[in-house]
Structures are given as C-alpha cells and as structure tokens.
Amino acid sequence: MIMETAQKRYGSLIKVKPEYEERYIILHKHTFPEVLKQIHDSNIRNYSIYLRDGVLFFYFEYVGEDFDKDMEYMGQNEVTRDWWKLTDPMQEPFGTREKGEWWSSLDEIFHFGEKQVPSYQAQRFAYIAHTGHTDSVTMFKPDLNGLLLQNLSVFHLDAKLYLYLEDADNAATKQSERYNSVIQSVLQRLASDSGCTEWHPMHQVFHFD
C-alpha cells in the first residue's frame, strides 16, 4: 500500500454537552457511510476523535492541495450537512475560538516520526496535559529513533498540551509491556521538558482512515 504524504496535520477542540456525551459516542460508532466517503473525497486521512472530561480533540492529516476549497466542497454535501445537524447541538464551542470557527484550532508545536506503517496498522493514543512552558517543547528534541513511533504530534491551546501518538510496533502480545516501557518513558520525557504535571489519556470515540 502506498502511503499518501500529509501536507499538514490538524488538531482541534470542542466541548460535548454532558447530557449528550453517551449519544455522541454511539452516533460516531454508526457514522453515515456518505459522510465517511465525503471525508475521504475531501482529502482527509487518519481522522480520529478523542474524549476526556467533556472535551473532544480531533486529529487528522490533510493530503490535498487546497484545504479551504476541500472544506467548502465538504460543506456542500447534503448528507454531511444532515450529519452536522445531529452533532452540532451536542457540541459547545470554546469562548476563545477564533472568529468563524466552530472547533477551536490548535497550534502544532512539536512533531516526530515519519510513517513506517499505515496508521490503521498502528496503535493510536491521545493525551492531554497542563503546562505553562510550551517554549521548551518547541526546542525539545528527544532521541526517539528506533522506538517504532510515528506521527507524534504535540498541539497547544490555553496552557494545555494535546498529544497524538502512533505506535508502529504490531506485536500485539507485547503491547502491555511496550506501553509501560516505551510509551510511558516518552511521556515522562515530554512531561519533564515541557513543565507538564502529568499526561492524561483520552478515549477514542471515532476513527476513519
């Protein structure tokens, strides 16, 4: 399989209203096929949504040439608009979002790891942490070579960091041991250098390759 090259990685946030959280999760387990097709046709790949404490964090990769045009194309799709009529009332935008935004855009401040395997073959993780020292993260260059990690991206907004990470090691029987020895080690290094108190795992509620 030929892996497409991401032109840019995107991360964004929004809140889910407490009374709709369970319904939101169930709905995304049964996403309309037409919506998934439109996501692909709009050149979005490796799209995941994560949840923790009422906050939704999405990560995806854009492989097209004109993001604004592709998003306009998505918005013209009738089934996608019907989907948004279901999901938008369940969401609550952050008051600090930029003008014209629904989801608040995040700044990517650190990235490591070219793809070694397609993302659907990797174990995917997302975390949130509090910090006041994001400048140190931008200068942080940990030695992660040889760890079979890819697409490690750190995003920042409002004194919080959001981490997306793929583990390209497919040895399922070793996942628990690997998580404790490798991924936790990486998280500890990032926490130490960025001033984080602790990385808290987020729960994946949606994924589409």
C-alpha positions as CSV (number, residue, x, y, z in Angstrom):
1,M,0.0,0.0,0.0
2,I,1.3,3.5,-1.0
3,M,1.1,5.9,1.9
4,E,0.0,9.3,1.0
5,T,2.0,12.3,2.2
6,A,0.3,14.6,4.7
7,Q,0.6,18.2,3.6
8,K,-0.4,19.3,7.1
9,R,-1.6,17.8,10.4
10,Y,-4.6,19.4,12.1
11,G,-5.8,19.3,15.7
12,S,-8.9,21.0,17.1
13,L,-11.1,21.1,20.2
14,I,-14.7,21.5,21.2
15,K,-16.8,20.5,24.2
16,V,-19.5,18.0,24.2
17,K,-22.6,18.8,26.4
18,P,-22.7,16.3,29.3
19,E,-26.3,15.2,28.5
20,Y,-25.2,14.2,25.0
21,E,-21.9,12.5,25.7
22,E,-23.1,8.9,25.5
23,R,-25.3,9.6,22.5
24,Y,-22.4,11.3,20.7
25,I,-20.2,8.3,21.2
26,I,-22.9,5.9,20.0
27,L,-23.6,8.1,17.0
28,H,-20.0,8.1,15.9
29,K,-19.9,4.3,16.0
30,H,-22.5,4.4,13.3
31,T,-21.3,7.3,11.1
32,F,-23.2,7.6,7.9
33,P,-21.3,5.9,5.0
34,E,-21.9,9.0,2.8
35,V,-20.2,11.2,5.5
36,L,-17.2,8.9,5.6
37,K,-16.9,9.0,1.8
38,Q,-17.1,12.8,1.8
39,I,-14.3,12.9,4.4
40,H,-12.1,10.8,2.1
41,D,-13.1,12.8,-1.0
42,S,-12.1,16.0,0.8
43,N,-8.6,14.6,1.2
44,I,-8.7,14.0,4.9
45,R,-6.9,10.8,6.2
46,N,-6.3,9.2,9.5
47,Y,-9.1,11.1,11.3
48,S,-9.6,10.4,15.0
49,I,-11.7,12.0,17.7
50,Y,-10.8,11.6,21.4
51,L,-12.7,12.5,24.6
52,R,-11.8,13.3,28.1
53,D,-13.7,15.3,30.8
54,G,-16.2,16.7,28.3
55,V,-13.5,17.9,25.8
56,L,-13.3,16.5,22.3
57,F,-10.0,16.6,20.5
58,F,-9.6,15.6,16.8
59,Y,-6.5,14.8,14.8
60,F,-6.3,14.3,11.1
61,E,-4.0,14.6,8.1
62,Y,-4.7,16.6,5.0
63,V,-3.3,15.2,1.8
64,G,-4.8,17.6,-0.8
65,E,-3.6,20.8,-2.3
66,D,-6.3,23.3,-1.3
67,F,-7.7,22.8,2.2
68,D,-10.2,25.7,2.1
69,K,-11.6,24.5,-1.3
70,D,-11.9,20.9,0.0
71,M,-13.7,22.1,3.2
72,E,-16.1,24.2,1.1
73,Y,-16.7,21.0,-1.0
74,M,-17.5,19.1,2.2
75,G,-19.9,21.7,3.3
76,Q,-21.9,21.4,0.1
77,N,-22.6,17.7,0.7
78,E,-26.2,17.4,1.7
79,V,-25.7,14.2,3.8
80,T,-22.8,15.8,5.6
81,R,-24.9,18.9,6.4
82,D,-27.6,16.5,7.8
83,W,-24.9,14.9,10.0
84,W,-23.8,18.3,11.3
85,K,-27.5,19.0,12.2
86,L,-27.3,15.9,14.5
87,T,-23.8,16.6,16.0
88,D,-23.7,20.4,16.3
89,P,-26.4,20.7,19.0
90,M,-24.4,18.2,21.1
91,Q,-21.3,20.4,21.0
92,E,-20.4,23.6,22.8
93,P,-17.6,25.7,21.3
94,F,-15.0,27.3,23.4
95,G,-15.5,31.0,24.0
96,T,-11.9,31.7,23.0
97,R,-12.3,30.2,19.5
98,E,-11.3,32.4,16.5
99,K,-13.9,34.2,14.6
100,G,-15.7,31.9,12.1
101,E,-14.5,28.7,13.9
102,W,-16.8,26.1,15.4
103,W,-14.0,23.8,16.6
104,S,-11.0,25.7,18.1
105,S,-7.9,25.2,16.1
106,L,-4.7,24.1,17.8
107,D,-1.1,25.1,17.1
108,E,1.2,22.1,16.4
109,I,4.4,22.9,18.3
110,F,6.3,19.6,18.0
111,H,6.3,16.6,15.6
112,F,8.4,13.5,15.4
113,G,8.3,10.4,13.2
114,E,7.7,9.7,9.6
115,K,5.2,6.9,8.9
116,Q,6.7,3.4,9.0
117,V,3.4,1.6,8.6
118,P,0.0,2.8,7.6
119,S,-1.8,4.4,10.5
120,Y,-4.6,1.8,10.5
121,Q,-1.9,-0.8,11.4
122,A,-0.6,1.2,14.3
123,Q,-1.8,1.6,17.9
124,R,-3.2,5.1,18.3
125,F,-3.1,7.2,21.5
126,A,-4.1,10.7,22.6
127,Y,-3.3,12.5,25.8
128,I,-3.9,15.9,27.5
129,A,-1.6,17.7,29.9
130,H,-1.5,21.1,31.7
131,T,1.6,23.3,31.2
132,G,2.9,26.8,31.3
133,H,6.1,26.2,29.5
134,T,5.4,25.5,25.8
135,D,8.6,27.2,24.6
136,S,10.6,24.3,26.0
137,V,8.6,21.9,24.0
138,T,9.3,23.6,20.7
139,M,13.0,23.2,21.5
140,F,12.7,19.6,22.8
141,K,14.4,17.1,20.5
142,P,14.2,13.7,22.3
143,D,16.1,10.7,21.0
144,L,13.1,8.6,19.8
145,N,14.9,6.8,17.0
146,G,14.5,3.0,16.9
147,L,11.3,3.1,19.1
148,L,8.9,2.4,16.2
149,L,6.9,5.5,17.0
150,Q,5.4,7.7,14.3
151,N,3.2,10.8,14.0
152,L,4.0,12.0,17.4
153,S,2.4,15.5,17.4
154,V,2.0,17.9,20.3
155,F,-0.6,20.7,20.0
156,H,-1.1,23.7,22.3
157,L,-4.0,25.9,23.4
158,D,-4.8,27.8,26.6
159,A,-1.9,26.4,28.7
160,K,-2.8,22.8,27.8
161,L,-1.0,20.3,25.6
162,Y,-2.7,17.7,23.4
163,L,-0.6,14.8,22.2
164,Y,-1.3,12.4,19.4
165,L,0.9,9.3,19.0
166,E,1.1,6.2,16.9
167,D,2.9,3.0,17.9
168,A,4.1,1.2,14.8
169,D,5.0,-2.0,16.7
170,N,2.4,-4.6,15.7
171,A,3.4,-7.3,18.2
172,A,0.0,-7.3,20.0
173,T,1.3,-9.7,22.6
174,K,3.9,-7.2,23.7
175,Q,1.6,-4.2,23.8
176,S,1.2,-4.0,27.6
177,E,4.9,-4.4,28.2
178,R,5.8,-2.0,25.4
179,Y,3.3,0.6,26.7
180,N,4.9,0.5,30.1
181,S,8.5,0.5,29.0
182,V,8.5,2.7,25.9
183,I,5.4,5.0,25.6
184,Q,5.3,5.8,29.2
185,S,9.0,6.7,29.0
186,V,8.4,9.1,26.1
187,L,5.5,10.7,28.0
188,Q,7.7,11.2,31.0
189,R,10.4,12.8,28.9
190,L,7.9,15.2,27.3
191,A,6.4,16.0,30.7
192,S,9.8,16.8,32.2
193,D,10.9,19.1,29.4
194,S,7.5,20.9,28.9
195,G,6.6,21.5,32.5
196,C,3.6,19.2,32.4
197,T,2.4,17.7,35.7
198,E,1.1,14.5,34.0
199,W,-0.3,13.2,30.7
200,H,-3.9,12.0,31.0
201,P,-5.2,9.5,28.4
202,M,-8.1,10.4,26.2
203,H,-10.7,7.9,25.0
204,Q,-11.0,7.3,21.2
205,V,-14.6,7.7,20.0
206,F,-14.1,7.8,16.3
207,H,-11.5,6.8,13.7
208,F,-11.5,6.7,9.9
209,D,-8.5,6.1,7.7
